[in-house]
Amino acid sequence: MIVGEQKPFAEIKKLVWPYERLLILGCGTCVKTCFAGGEDEVAVLASAIRLAFKKERKPISVEELTIERQCENGFIGASAPSVARNQAVLSLACGAGVQAVARRFANIPVLPGVNTGFIGVLEKQGLFTEECSGCGNCRLAVFGGVCPITRCAKKLLNGPCGGSRSGKCEVNPETDCAWQLIIDRLTALGQLDNLKAYFPPTDWRSGSARGPRKLFREDHVI
Amino acid sequence: MSAETPTRLQRILNSGGFAVTAECGPPRGADVEAIQRKIAVLNGYADAVNVPDNQTAVVRMSSMAGCMHLLNAGIEPVMQMVCRDRNRIALQSDVFGAYSLGIKNLLCLSGDHQSFGSQPDAMNVFDIDSMQLIRTVREMRENGHDMSGTRLKTAPKMFIGAAANPFADPFEFRVLRLAKKIEAGADFIQTQCVFNLERFREWMQRSRDEGLTEKVHILAGVTPLKSVSAAKYMAGKVPGMDVPENVIQRLAGVPAKDVPREGIRMCVETIAELREIEGVHGIHIMAIEWEEKVGEIVEAANLYPRPA
């Protein structure tokens, strides 16, 4: 999923301060799962904004709405009547959702309420970890299901670097060394010989090196 | 000097000699006198001198410029090149440029992570890794083309170095990684500073068992410890460094005024031990901000005078 975190309240307050009618638009997919922008977060944030404005005697009406996905036009349509009633939209979706909503509604400011982080997993209760960089050329098969591009701080394909100590990364002792994980996993699978091979330079064209990417699925166009 | 002429370091190593290299840390700024002072005290005591490339990710005078100052003083440089700050376009361009200036030893490194340096807010590059850089420079030398496959009219023919850290984890993998670096094209290896001789000996044993010491020249890294606090700092804060407790205790056991002398003595003793290890073809002295002691160390280790 896309993992994000709600912006600090002070920053959100500053963003919405010029408006008197605000729609907080939640997203029911990734950001709901990481507690940044689902129905519950929309409700809590709406109350906080109402209270903050009331304390400073500034009028505001806050409408709450959460749609299934903000990154898909088919779902965004459901928010059109609410958007039309307000002066600004505070989107609690990831950056893709914010932009998709902004594209749909040309005449209203769409503000981001979430800092989008990474593609990750829920490792355990309350802990999300980054696992994928979307490089467009998945090599997890050879690395035992652990991505060195994402999980090694130096993106080493022929690692590990000289800073791996007791299974931890030199950059952050709370982060596992990706190369330790790769070696452990390949050892368990009896595939450690995978690493004897030389891994050539990455062709970053499949990633973000050439600007924004597009995927066109002609077979799904009717 | 024709392109085919071996470097002095290459000549000494290939003739079975015991090489001495040292490190000259460039200044934070454009202070020519500062680097010239360091160069002057190193002159004559090392077969070649490394210039680090923004080591520990602290912004310094560039390695290539430092190497030029060495060349101007008649000292053979080893240019260090890290993959942290430049993509493959800039790296290859700098290899061409360095070679055109007469820099013919190149140490290929991944580079210390920027989070340890003076600009933790910087973005890193790591377009390619050290293994891929080694192979790139080897391809230039052996096959005369750059990474795009373009044939080069005058291809750089670098004597290629790589680093190895026998003290990092996973220990079992360290020898395999050394083998990969040799396979990629490394001619010589400069290791992380050796304080833990026992572990270094084991790494060397495993390297010999794999036949690697027949294929590459290993220069063991040494660092004289200036103070107890420096030793503790290296032990606890510098990634990839293994400073055992007995080393710190020995330093701490002498009167404060004698600590630097004891540090030098320990360094000289380590060199003597390293020379006895089969497959160690030289030492690399990293006297961090203490370059003026290199001469004393080399003399005390009976490695002076250096061959012509």
Chai-1 contact restraints between the chains, C-beta under 6 A:
chainA,res_idxA,chainB,res_idxB,connection_type,confidence,min_distance_angstrom,max_distance_angstrom,comment,restraint_id
A,A153,B,H113,contact,1.0,0.0,6.0,A-B,restraint_1
A,K154,B,S110,contact,1.0,0.0,6.0,A-B,restraint_2
A,K154,B,F126,contact,1.0,0.0,6.0,A-B,restraint_3
A,K155,B,F126,contact,1.0,0.0,6.0,A-B,restraint_4
A,L156,B,D129,contact,1.0,0.0,6.0,A-B,restraint_5
A,L157,B,D129,contact,1.0,0.0,6.0,A-B,restraint_6
A,N158,B,D129,contact,1.0,0.0,6.0,A-B,restraint_7
A,N158,B,M131,contact,1.0,0.0,6.0,A-B,restraint_8
A,C161,B,S110,contact,1.0,0.0,6.0,A-B,restraint_9
A,G162,B,N165,contact,1.0,0.0,6.0,A-B,restraint_10
A,G162,B,A168,contact,1.0,0.0,6.0,A-B,restraint_11
A,G162,B,G240,contact,1.0,0.0,6.0,A-B,restraint_12
A,G163,B,P239,contact,1.0,0.0,6.0,A-B,restraint_13
A,G163,B,G240,contact,1.0,0.0,6.0,A-B,restraint_14
A,S164,B,A168,contact,1.0,0.0,6.0,A-B,restraint_15
A,S164,B,D169,contact,1.0,0.0,6.0,A-B,restraint_16
A,R165,B,D169,contact,1.0,0.0,6.0,A-B,restraint_17
A,E170,B,P239,contact,1.0,0.0,6.0,A-B,restraint_18
A,V171,B,H113,contact,1.0,0.0,6.0,A-B,restraint_19
A,V171,B,S115,contact,1.0,0.0,6.0,A-B,restraint_20
A,Q180,B,P170,contact,1.0,0.0,6.0,A-B,restraint_21
A,I183,B,P170,contact,1.0,0.0,6.0,A-B,restraint_22
A,I183,B,F173,contact,1.0,0.0,6.0,A-B,restraint_23
A,P201,B,I128,contact,1.0,0.0,6.0,A-B,restraint_24
A,P201,B,Q132,contact,1.0,0.0,6.0,A-B,restraint_25
